[in-house]
Amino acid sequence: MKKTIFSVVLAVCCVVFAGRTEDVDAAIAKGVKYLAAQQAEDGHFSDAQMPALTALPLWAFAVGGEGRSEGARKAAAFVLKTQRPDGGFYVPKPGRGGSGLGNYNTSVCVSALFESGLAPTKAILDARTYIAGSQLTGDDTMAGGFGYDRVSRRRMADLSNTSYALDAMRRTEGVEDLRPKGQKRADLNWDQALKFVTRLQETEGERAGGTAYNERTPQAGTATNATGRVQLRAYGSMSYAAVLSMCHAKLTRSDPRVKSALEYCSKFWTVEENPGMGNQGLYYYYEILARALSVAGVDQLVQPDGRKVDWKDELAAKLVKLQRADGSWVNENNRFWEGDPVLVTAFAVLALSLCK
């Protein structure tokens, strides 16, 4: 009898899983088809001055089974043309301190190119050298982190750019074995990067375990607790960025910092908003959530009441529901460029690929 019940339950689970996979595959295929139709003749998407906006669809092509398509090849070729002599992928903008969001663009581009398999080894190695040279050093609160630009008028780092850089470096680290003899290997000061990340993590109060963007900008918040210490404003996407960064820095789920971060993520779990930010950066939240929990090896989040959340099921269902008839996704709130359906569709495809 017990064996029969188990067999029935197993069969039902397999049907549900298969159904979810079919829905996800269909949504990804529609999303990739939409992206392909938006590509310019020269291979770029959305804004030719921002290579990352072409790299993200390239990455979506790679995870969506179109990594060798003409569109993917044209996108990769366009991105490769934006690589500078210093190894970074960006379009120089003198008015922005000498570059155009060089750290952000390079981290996204090298990750996408690596996943597509359409880049020469030298291009990946040169980009790694650029990223490694962009990490802030010193002994202040910005040390160990990354900002948008390698060259900037002010010393600034944030968790979003830092998590992209750490992910890119860990993702492509195996390519260092192909570096020509005599060349200096590129790597980060991972201990200092970890200090930067954990410095932004709340250790007390309702949002304990959550993480802020950085310590200086308005996103960090200005509330002060009873001890007079600035209470950083932790929110959803940055807390997942912290989980991703900690895991890339080789912390395990048993580490108190990771456990605390995951407890925050469980406590404030939702796919209805980016906790603490509403619908601002909502699709970035979906993508970083999926990437962080996948790297951390987390299949379920246990909420304070004991309920276990299958985040892949809930996220996949939400994204499938939000997809528009033409295969795209878009955020009504344009902050962080999410009014651009190409950017948002790429985020959605990347997130869905991790829900299967």
Protein Blocks (a to p, Z undefined) as FASTA:
>chain_A
ZZmmmmmmmmmmmmmmmmmmmmmmmmmmmmmmmmmmmpcfkopahiamlmklmmmmmmmm
mmnopamgmklmmmmmmmmmmpcfkopacdddfknoopahklmmmmmmmmmmmmnopacf
klmmmmmmmmmmmpcgdjbfkgoiacfbfbdfbdcddfklmmmmmmmmmmmmmmmmmpcg
hiacddddfklmmmmmmmmpcfedjkgoiacfblmbmklopadcfkopacddddfklmmm
mmmmmmmnopafklmklmmmmmmmmmmgcfkbcehkljgoklmmmmmmmmmmmmnopabd
cdfkopacdfklmmmmmmmmmpcfkopacdfblghhlmpmklmmmmmmmmmmmmZZ
